[in-house]
Amino acid sequence: MATTYTWSANVSIAGQGRYGAGGAHRAKLPATEVELKAAVARDIAKRHECTAEDVLVLDFTYSEVPG
């Protein structure tokens, strides 16, 4: 059964600046904060055409969506 998390963070992208971001992430298994931050970095990198290593996720907060 998958688990859904909502998240928010300040994100810094190399050469592109810093901004606020938020969204939802669905994981097949319960995820740790480190796993969620890595998934967020990969998702943002895809949208901004850079690598996950270029994305710094700061002030990260998340919560599990009941259900």
Summary of the structure (lengths in Angstrom):
residues: 67
radius of gyration: 11.9
end to end distance: 10.5
largest distance: 39.2
contacts: 173
relative contact order: 0.34
helix: 28%
strand: 48%
